[in-house]
């Protein structure tokens, strides 16, 4: 007798699971249910529709061959029945039925199932601010949201916008509004940084400066108190520190698993409301599978439960579920949280733990920051990329990597090289010896991935005593105290302008002259060495080390100091 498979949710995981199962078991029955009539779309593309880079909403619903994935597409091409504009009211696990309600007619019915798939995704957080229901306040998770925002900005009625939340969606929307539409945009983030938990300190400052220099105001450590309106429409946002005029507010203050019906059915959830699944993506009821934004899976770096609301992960989990519905034994072990985000001139990406999250998890960890070329230095189109590597001191285990670059594809290539290794607890030598494709138009002979691991080794073994760019900036601001000596190890021509600007405070001793001019560096002050990227200052430090002289080398050098927006 044919099986009846019911799938609740038809955006990312649901269609993938349904179609994988039908390929393996074409004689069985699959019904997919969704509250919207817009299904199977690329939700991560919504900010790019808002910006206009994606021209139509239909493009987000299309296959690579330009066919719209609607209910008729699934019926004709996949033999999957879709009940659109239909809500699942409850799950009866004992009777193996779901109660559904047609949102157009209000009629209810029961659907039997042999196996059930929960793909309800997540819901945006809507804090109970005064004014949250004013016209002009939007979330940005569905195609309907995207259409409403695009229509508002296209009408020319928005001169100021506030994005509440500095996560991925929030930043992508902010860039879209400011860059493509010229709207004065502000980001308000309750945490003390943008991309909290994903980007480490050095990279946060680079990303934040990139936003600010492109006229996006970034207010971190601020809480929205209320949203004020006039004539029923948004007029301003009031935080605990300021008032910002705005005709458009986008709520991007995080998401929560959409698991109410799972909770009511007695399916096991964690304390945050995410469904607990095993590595076959089965819930506490073995006949019910779940995946995507509504589940928790292991964080393969910490070994603890993780939450990874990413479309790519949902699709991979959907295939696992579809295989197992058909009697297979596919496994999904968990994730390390690999991500990327496009900003203005800079792009950011990462995988695994930041230094802050590593310390929070109890690791004795260190963060190493480098700036290096993404291509051979002699290749005319090379740019400078920044990478951070997080390493556990006692074991030399690599816990995470983050980076920023003006060329997103070059950066993502480096992150993707390391991300798959993190679940296997790689050591520094695994990264310093990592084999990556080399040709001058694509990489240096010693790739920056290898370099960042080599620098970390020098730090752990006490050869490289470092100073973060933001720490350097503080010391430089306090230079009048006279406690530090700042030594520029670049060629004299590179240092000349600063020597003239700050006589007696900025000392030029090129690497090539360091051995002969050591006596010019005071022995009773903290010595700060700096160059373009950190290489020459490190080699200068080695010379000082040989002579028993202590110093600090600025990680990332002037390249990083400048990208962070520090002025010298």
Order of alpha helices (4+ residues) and beta strands (2+ residues): beta-alpha-beta-alpha-alpha-beta-beta-beta-beta-beta-beta-beta-alpha-beta-alpha-beta-alpha-beta-beta-beta-beta-beta-beta-alpha-beta-beta-beta-beta-alpha-beta-beta-alpha-beta-beta-beta-alpha-alpha-alpha-beta-alpha-beta-alpha-beta-beta-alpha-beta-alpha
